[in-house]
Amino acid sequence: MGLLNGFLVGYGGVSSILTTLGTMTLVNGICIVITGGSTIGIDNPRTLLGVYLLSSFLASIAGVIMMASGLNLLGVDPFFAIAMWGAILLLVDLESFFCRRV
């Protein structure tokens, strides 16, 4: 996916956010087709814990890189942008928690 995103942004001139959202939608659609629209649960608590630990570790590395590079998203203060993305991720996490299929 990274290669496809890089090609579309670098050679196609497509906006990086649009490319990311587009490929995310593409992968989501492929997953829905493969699973028939049903969710796949992780029943093993140890595996679930490992998934959450890996996810949080990678997210923290991305946050450190973003802060260190002085990335200025949307022309606003970098700390405000980080808080904005954090709020968006929190809302997504809450939505996925409360809207789980059983």
N, C-alpha and C positions, 0 to 999 in steps of 0.2 A: 504494500500500500504506500509506503514511503517513497518508493521509486516512482510510482504513478503520480503521487502528489507533487514530487519534485519536478517531474517532466512537465506536468500541466502548468505549474507555476513558472518554472524556468524557461521553458520553450514555448508554451502556449500563451503565456501572458495572462493567465487566469488569476484572479485574486486568491491569495492563500487561504483566507477564511472560507470563501466559496468552495474552493477545492476540498478543504477539509470536511466541510459539512456535506458536500456532494458524495465524497467517497464513504463517509460515515453512513449516509442514507443507502448507498449501494450495498455496503456490507450488511447493514441491518436488513435490507430486503432479501439478500441471499440467505441470511440466517433464518428469516421467517419462512422462506421456501423450503429450506432443508428440514426445519423442525415442524413444518406444517402449522406454524402459528402458536405452538404450545411452548411453554417455558421449560427449561431444563434446570432442575434444582440440584444443588449439591447437598447430599444427605450426610456426608461425612464431616463432622465438626472440625476435625484436624485439617482437612483440605480447605474448608471454608475459611478457617483462621489463616492458613497460609496464603490464600488468595487475597484476603484483606490486608495482611501484613505486606505482601509484595506490592500491592496497589498503593498503599500509603507511603512505602519507601520510595517508589518511583515518582510519586507525586511530590514528595519532599525534595527529591533531587531536581525535578523540573522547576520547582519554586525557587530553589537556591540559584540555579542557572539563570532564571528569569530576572531575579533581583540583582545578580552580579553583572549581568549584561546591561542593566539600565534600560531594559525594554520599555518603550513608551507607547502603550496601546491606545489607539484612538485619539492621540494627542492630549491625553490627560495625565495627571500625576501618576507615576508608576505605582505608588502605594494605593491610590484609589482604584486603579485598574486591577491590582491584585485582590483587593477587597471585593470588587465587583465580581470577578471570576469566582472567588471563594463563595460568594452568596449564590451565584448561579449553580455551582456544584452542590452546595448544600440543598438548594431547592430540588435539584435532580435526585439527590440521594433520598430526601424525604418523600418525594413522589414515588420512587421505586420501592421504598419501605412500606408505604401505606397502600400502594396499588398492586401488591404482589398477588399473583394468582395462586390459589391453593389447590 
